[in-house]
Amino acid sequence: MKIAIPTAEGKLCMHFGHCQQFEILTVDPETKTITDCEAMTPPPHEPGVIPAWLHEQGANMIIAGGMGQRAQQIFVQNDIQVVVGAPSAPSEELVTAWMNGTLVSGANACDH
């Protein structure tokens, strides 16, 4: 399984479309371990581009701080599960919390 995290300065960027990079973490859900982490520069932010690009990278899930409803729909259409409302924290911390069922998500940080 691959989980994408939009990042800026080493932590989750609260709006995925404004991130500097995506960290794509490969995880083994059975052992709850992170087996790989790759930082990638996304293509320019335009509607529908990033979900398709992340799908091409093999992402199954995105953990984000904020994301508009249309973007969420496009991710789902690309077979990528969406988790929004995550706090600004390092990627490995967020993914570990998700795997352990302890990821606390708040309000969606995006309202469009």
Stockholm file with secondary structure:
# STOCKHOLM 1.0

chainA/1-112         MKIAIPTAEGKLCMHFGHCQQFEILTVDPETKTITDCEAMTPPPHEPGVIPAWLHEQGANMIIAGGMGQRAQQIFVQNDIQVVVGAPSAPSEELVTAWMNGTLVSGANACDH
#=GR chainA/1-112 SS CEEEEEEETTEECSBGGGCSEEEEEEEETTTTEEEEEEEECCCCCCTTHHHHHHHHTTCCEEECSBCCHHHHHHHHHTTCEEECCCCSCCHHHHHHHHHTTCCCCCSCSCCC
#=GC SS_cons         CEEEEEEETTEECSBGGGCSEEEEEEEETTTTEEEEEEEECCCCCCTTHHHHHHHHTTCCEEECSBCCHHHHHHHHHTTCEEECCCCSCCHHHHHHHHHTTCCCCCSCSCCC
//
